[in-house]
Amino acid sequence: MSGFTTRPEIRGTFGVVSSTHWLASQAAMACLEKGGNAFDAAVTAGFVLQVVEPHLNGLGGDMPAIIWSEQEREMRVICGQGPAPAAANIEAYLALGLNLVPGSGQLAPCVPGAFDAWALMLRDYGTIGLDEALAPAIYYARHGYPAVPRIANTIATVRELFETEWKTSAAVYLPNGDLPKNGRLFRNPVLADTYEKLGNAAKQAPGSRESKVDAARKEYYQGFVAEAVDKFARTQEVMDSSGRRHKGFLTGQDMADWSATYETPLTYDYHGWTVAKCGPWSQGPVFLQTLALLKGFNLDAMAPTGPEFIHTVTEAMKLAFADREAWYGDPDFVNVPMAALLSDAYNSQRRGLIGEMASMEIRPGTPDGLNAKMASAKEGANRDATVGEPTVMSLDGQSNAKGVVRGDTCHVDVIDKAGNMVSATPSGGWLQSNPIIPELGFCLGSRAQMFWLDEGLPNSLTPKKRPRTTLTPSMALKDGKPALAFGTPGGDQQDQWSLQFFLKHVHAGENLQAAIDSPAFHTEHFPSSFYPRPSKPGHLGLEGRYPASTLDALKARGHKVAVGDDWSEGRLCACGIEDAEDGRVLKAGANPRGMQGYAVGR
């Protein structure tokens, strides 16, 4: 399908990168140009993203990835989602008078997993040293990077909080008492020092390249980083989104006890494609469950901007997300009936629930005859709030919690000339989640807010359990061959926007850039994954570029239509491989929304 796109679909043969920030994309491409592979390039980009998108991720955050190794000829998941601290249990939160984990502050962090996940990828699949992978991030942190407008906008929403409560954050993000200036150079020299110490730990360690990377991993999780995290959590009472100050549960021992791991991805076969996602400790299987439901519809006959496509996909997503609430959790702790949830028999029965009108109920299924226990409604959980992303806090003049401020996520995809592929979705540890730890120049995350404090749920809080994260990279094979690496920021919307991109590419024949540019939609029908857990039954949010006839038809079907700005839905990245008789072509596209994402290649 041809037509106008905001930028070209990048095509080449040497390598392609797409990420949510142009500096990360260029740093990754520079790594490829110097002889690095896709894994080297992705790790390099990942550290740059921590510097240049501090409102979206950080060195104290999380990072799941899916990789394809051309040498191994298989896809693997790298789980960089750290677990809850050993001291974090439901009783401990209830004793503090809380019925939800706060969306910010010292009670919200899990073990920071991003660094170990990136380092594990570099150790086992890369070719360069950790100090080389860190060099661009160190440069930007020390010498400055042009601050995008959203950094200053984000800091402005929490400025009073920083000035009155989180003063270590004010010292970094309000230099001389002022907001970072849009487009002007912004620096974080203490963060640069932290990266340098980690890089030097690797560089100075004896032995192989692999053992040098392991030395830096030990320095982060058992050395000076862990010591600073432990001290901060024990000694600092931090104002959080509950409106009160608390110390933390996370300890240096929690960090020493954990490391990133490899897993086999979950997959589903759909129209000649094999889509891979992370397991049910993420929301990734929602994508696969929705495909299993949609397999029974003729999407080839539906226009992507038409009401039939939007209604059918939305109703299928509602059913899949209901099962997310009912069944998903860390499979190391709970039995998730994943095989039944993806089975033809189960989805044939569930498909019959999709009717002509919009559903208003949350309807989990009964896989293997099991009955779901659902979370109870929480006070304030259905109040009007900015949802779909991790949330943090702003303050009024009396230092009371008065609202939530949206956080977000990053993404990077890389494919090299050998055909190695990476899809990674780093997030968490952004500047709004927690105060800066002054010795480190970065803050901890807030992923524990995704746990429920109800007993007996798949995603109930348990010590050392992974929260059911929304972070969800995607990869796909076509006829058994590596073909796509893609993903998006967006909290609960990630597997909605990624799914639409994939369906438009598969069924409407849109190229990567056209499928990214295409108008998108989402629903907030189900409970949000984030504090204060609101839901909007029947909600359907759409970009303003849809035809009026489509909006009218959706309203007639009972959808509670909310029309947003023309370019407001989705922040996708994508890279692909196209094999033909005349040779292999690598391709990439990036999101124009927000004017940050960039694809590059040659």
N, C-alpha and C positions, 0 to 999 in steps of 0.2 A: 504494500500500500504506500503510495507516495503522497506528498503534501507538505505544507509549511511546517517546519519545526523551529524552535527558538535558537537552535544551534545545530551543527551537523552531527550525525552519528559518526563518531571517530572510527576510522578504519585503517589498519596497517598490518604489518607482519612481524614486527620486532617485539612489541609489548604494548599493553594498554593498562591504564589506571583510571578509576573513577572514585572520587571521595567527596565528602561534604565541605571541603575547603581546598582552594586552589593551591595553597602552599604545601599541603600534605600530598596532593596529587603530583606536584612538581618534584617534591623531595623523593617520592617513590620512583618517578620516572628517571630522575638523576641516578638513583641507585641501580636501576636496570641498565642505564647507559654505561655505568662503570663496571658492568659485568655481574652484578648481583642477580639473583633469581627472584621469582614472585614473592617468596617468603621473606627474603631480605628486604624487599621493597615495601611489603605490607607492614613489617615491624617498624621500619624507618618512618613510614607515614603515620603509624599508630602513635609513636612518641611525639611527632610534630602536632598531631591533632590535640594531644593533651595540653600543649602550649598555646596554640592559636585558637582553640575553641574551649576555653576554660569554663564557659557557661554551659557546656554540653558534655564534657568528660574531663577526667583528670587522672593523675598517677595513683590516686587512691580509689579508683573506680573498678569496674567489671569489664570483662570482654569474652564473649563467646565467638568462636570462629568455626567455619567449615572450610576444609582444605581438600584439594585434589593434588596428589603427587603423581606426576607422569611416570616416575620410576616405579612406584608401588601400584599404580593403576587402581587406586581406590580413593573414596572420600572418607575423611575422618573429622570428627568434632573435637575441637579443643575447648574444654570447659574452664573458663576463667571466671566463673561465678562462685565467689567465696561463700562459705556457710555462715550461719548465725554463730555468735560467740558461745562458748561453753556455759557461761553464766546467764545467757538470755533464755528464759523460759516464761511460759504464760503467767505463772504465779508471781514472778518478779515484776512484771508490768502491771498486773492487777493490784499488787500491793502498793503501787505508786498511784493508784486511782485512775488508771488508764484502761480503756476498752479497745483502743486502736494503737498500734505502734505509731509514734509521731512521724511526720513526714520529713523532719529535719532534726539535726542535733545529735547528741551523743548516744541516744537510745536507738538510733536508726541504722548505724553501720553494720554491715557484715564484714568478714575478712576481705580486704581489698585483693581482687584477683587479677586485675589487668596486667600488672607487671610480670607476674609469673607466667601468664598465658602467652604474652608476647615473647618472653625469654625462652619458654619451652619450644615455641615454633621456630625461633631462631636457632636454638641449639640442635634440634633434630632435623630440620629441613633447610636451614639457611647455609650460607657460605662465608659470611663476613663476621667480624667480631662485634661484640655488643657496643664497644666504644665507638665503632664506626656507625652503627645503627642509631646511636644516640646523638651523634655529632650535629645534625641539622636542628634537632630539638634544643640542644644546648645553645647553639648559635642564636636561635630566635628568642629563647628565654633570656639570654644575657644581653644581646645587642638590640633586640626589639623586633616586633612584627606589627604590621599595620592593623590596628584594632577595627574589627567590623562593627557597624552600628549596634548590633544586638548585644554586644558585650556591655557597652555603656547603658543601653536600655535595661538590661537585666540588673546591673549593679544599682541603677537608679531605683528599682522597685524594692531593693533591700538596703538602701543607703542608710536609713535611720537605724535599722537593725545593726548594721556594721558599726555605725558611729556610737551607738549606745550599749551594745552587747558584744558583738563579735569584733572586738577592736583589732585582733590580729589580722582579720580579713580587711579591715579598713586600711591597715598599714600597707597592704599589698595593692588593693584594688581602688583605693582612693588616695593616690599619691598627692601629697601637699593638700589634701582635703578635696580634691577635684576628681570628677569622673574621667576615665580615659577618653581622649578625644578621638572621634571617628576618623579613621584613616591615618592617624598619627602613630608613631612607634610606641609600643607599650612593652615593658620589661618585667621580668620576675627573676632577679638575679639569685635569690635563695633557691628557687627551683632549679636553676642552672647548676648551682653548686651540688644539689642532690643528685642530679643526673651525672655530673662529673665524678662524684664519689662512687656511684654505681659502676660507671664505665671504667674507672681506675681499678676498682676491685676486680673486674674481669681482666683488664689489661695486665695487671701486675701478678695475677695468679699464675702458678706454674702449670705446665701440662698442655693438653690439647685445647683447641678452640672450644670444644664442648665443655671441658672442665672449667675453663675460664668463665663461660656463661653461668655455669652452676655456682661459681664463687660469688657472682653478683646476685644471684637468686638468694643465696644464703645471707648476703649482706642486707638485702631488703627484708627478709622474713625472720632473721635471727640477729641481725646486727643493728646499725645505727637507726634505720627506719623503724624497725619494730620497737626499739627502745623509746624513741620519741612518741610513737603512737600510744604505747602503753602508759607512759608518763602523762600524756595529755588526757587520756580517758579517765585515769585515776584521780587526777588533781583538779580538773577544770569543770565547773558547773556551767553548763551552756543552756541558754534560752532556746527552746524548740517550739514546734508548731502546736504543742499543747498549751502554750502560754506560760510554762514554768521552766525552771532551770534544773538540769539533771547532769550527773556524771555518767560515764559510759560503762558498758559491759565488756568491750573489746580489750583483749590483753595481748601482750607480746607472745604468750604461749599459744593463744589461738592462731596467731600468724605462723608460728613455728610448726604447728601441728598440721598445716594444710599445704597442699601444692596443687597446681593445675593438672588436669588429667585428660586423657584421650578417651573418646567413646565412638562407637559405631552410630552413625546418624540413623534416624528413622527415615524411611523412604516410602513413596507412593507412586505407582505407575499410572500415567494419565495421558492418553492420546499420543503414545510414542515417547513421552518424556518420563524421566524418573526424577522426582523432586526430592531433595534431601533437606531435612530440618533437624535441629537439636531436639533432645528428648523432652518428656513432660515436666522436667524442672524448668522448662521454658514454655512460652505459649506456642512454640513452633508447630506442634501437631494440629493446632487449629487450622492452619493452611492446608494440611493434608486431609483433615476431616472434611473441610469445605470442598476440596476437589472430589472426594469420594461421593459427596452428595450431588455435586454438579455434573458428575459423569453421566447421570441419567437425564440430562437436559441437552437440547440441541443449541448450544451457545454459538455455533457457526452461523445460525440464522438470526442472531440477535445483534443489533447495532450497539456498540459500546456506550453510546450516549442516549440510548433509548430506554424507556421505562421498563420494558420486559427484562433486559439484562440487569439493570440496577436492582429491580425488585427481587429477581431470582437469586442473585448473588447475595444481597442483603439478608434475605430470609434464610439462606443456607448458612451464612456466617452467624446469624443469631443462634441457630441450633448448635453449631460447633462451639461457639463461645459459652453456651449453657453447659456443655460438657466440660469445657475448661474449668468452669467454676465448680462443677460436681466431682471431677475425677483427677485433675492434674496436680501433681506435687512431685517432690524429689523421690524418684523410684528406689533410692537407697533406703528410704524410710516408709514408703507406702506402696501398696500394690495398685498400679495403674493398669486397668484392663485395655491396654493399647491395641492389642491384636483384635479384640472385639470391636473397639471404636472405629477401626479402619476396615472392618470386614464388609463384604458385599451384602450379606444378609442384614446386618445392622443398618447400613446406610440405605438399603432398599426400603426398609420399614420407616426410617426417619424421613426419607424423601417425601413420603406421603403427607407429612405435616406441612409441607410448603404449598399454600393455597393462593388464591387470587388476591387476598387481602393481607395487609401487614399484621403480623402477630404482635401482641402486647404483653405476652407472658414469657418468662424464662423457663424453657422446657428441656431440662436434661433428659437423656435417655436412660435405659436400663440395660447396659451391656452385660452379657452373661447372666441376665436376670437380676443384677444387683440394683439396689435402690440407693439413690444419692442422699447424703446429708448435706444441706446447704447452710451457708453462713447466715446468722440472724442479722436483721437490719440494725444498724448502729445509729445512735443519736447524731443527727446532723449529716448522716451519710447520703441523704438525697437533697441536701441544700444545693443551691446554685453555686457551682464552682467550676474553675477551669480544669478540665479533666483530660484524661488520655495520655498524660505525661507524668513523670515523677513530680511531686509537689514540694514546695518549701514555703517559707513564711515571710510575711511582711509585718511590720508593727505600726501601731498608732502611737500617739504621744505618751500614753500611759503604759507602754510596753506590753499590751495585750495582743494576742494573736488576732488578727482581723481579716485574714484572707490567705489565699494560697497563690503562689507565683509559679508559673509553668517552667519546668526544666525540660531538657531534651537529651539528645543522643547524637552520635556520629556514625558514619559508615565508611568503609573502604573496600574496594574490590580491585584485584590485580590479576592479570594473566601475562605470563612471559612467553617468549618465543618457543620454549620447549613444551608449552601447554600446561604448566603448573598453574593452579588457580587458588585464590584466597577470597573468601567473603567473611568480613569481620564487622561486628557491631559494638564498638566500645562505648561505654556510657558511665554515668555515676561519678562521684567524687568531684562534681562541678562546684563552682564557687558559691552557689546558693545552698548547698546541702549541709555544710558544716563549717565551723571556723577554720581558718588556716592554722596548721600546726607550725609555729614560728620557726622551728629549727629546720623544717622541710620545705616550706613554700607551697605546700599543697594541703588539701583537706580530705577527709574521709567521705564515704558515700552515704546513701540513705536507703539501700535496697531492702533492709529488714521491714520497711513499711509495707511490703507486699505480703507479709505473713498475716494470717488471722489470729486473733487471741481467743477464738472459740476452740474448745477441745474437739478432737475427733474428726477434723476436716483434713483432706489431703494436703492442704497448704497451711495447716496450723503450725504455729511456731514451736520448734523443737530445737534444743541445743545441737549445734554442728550440722544442721539441716540446711540445704540450699533453699532459698525462697524461689517461688515460681516467678521467674523473671519474664518481662516482656521482650527482652533482647533476643533477636531472632534472625540471624543471617540466613541466606538461602543459596542453594546451589542446585543445578539441574543438569542431567545428562539427556541427550537426544539420541535415541536408538542405541543407547549404551555408551555413547561417547561424550566426553566433557563438553558442555555447551554454554552454560550460563552461571555467573556469580552475581548476586544482586541482593539488595536490601535497602532499608530506609530507617531513619529515626521515626519516632512517633508514638512511643508507649503502646497502648492498646490498639492503636491504628497500624502498627507495623505490619502485622499479617493481613490487614485489610488492604492497605495500599500496595504491598508487594504482590498480593494475590491478583489484584486488578491489573497491575503491570503485566504479570505472567499471562493472564487470560487474554489480554489485548494482543500480546505478542503471538500467542498460540492460535487464537481463534480469528482475530481480525487481521493478522499478518502485519501488524505495525512494527516498524523497526524499533531498536532500543530507545532512541531519542523520542520518537513519536509516542511510544507507549508511556514514557515518563511525562511528556508534555500533556498528554491527553487529560481531559477533566476527570477528577476523581471524587470519591465520596467516602463516608464512613458512618458507622452507627455507634451510639453510646447506650444501646439498649440494656446492656448487662452491667453489673457492678464494676466500677473502675478498679484497676489493680493498685491504685495509689490513694493515699490519705486525701480526703476523708471518705473515700470509697463511694462516691455518688453514682447513681444510674439514672438514665432517662429512657424509660420504656417507650418503644416506638420511634425513637429519634432517628433521623436520617439527615446528616449534614452533607451538602453538596457545594461544589464550587459554582460561582456565578455564571460560568460559561455554558451551562446546560441549556438546551432550548426550553422555552416557556411551556411548550406542549409536553415535554418530559416531566417538568415539575408539576404541572396540573394533573397529569395521569398518575403520578406517584401520590399526590394528595388524595385523589379519588380512591386510591387503594388503601387509604388509611394511614399512610406514613406521616409522621410529624416532621415535616420538611423544614429544615433550617438552611437558608442559602447564605454562604459565606462569600468572601472576596473571590475574584476571578482566579487568582493564583494562590490558593491557601491550603490545598490538600496534597500532602505527600512531599517527601524530600529524597526521592529515590536515586540510587546509584546502580549502574549495571555494566558488566563487561561480558563479552561472549566470544565464542569460537564458531566459525563457519567453515566447514570443510567442503570443498568442491573439487571437480576434476582438475581444475587449473591451479589448485593449491589452497592452502589454509589462509583465512583472513581472520584477524582479531578485530574486535569492535567494542565500542564503549559509548555510553551516554551518561549525562548527569543532569541533576535537577536545576532548573532556572529559578525556582521559587526561593526567595531570600537572597538571591544573587551571591552565593558563596560556593556552591558545588561546582566541580569542574572535572571534566574528563580530558585525558591527554593520552597520546599514543603516536606511534609511527610504524 
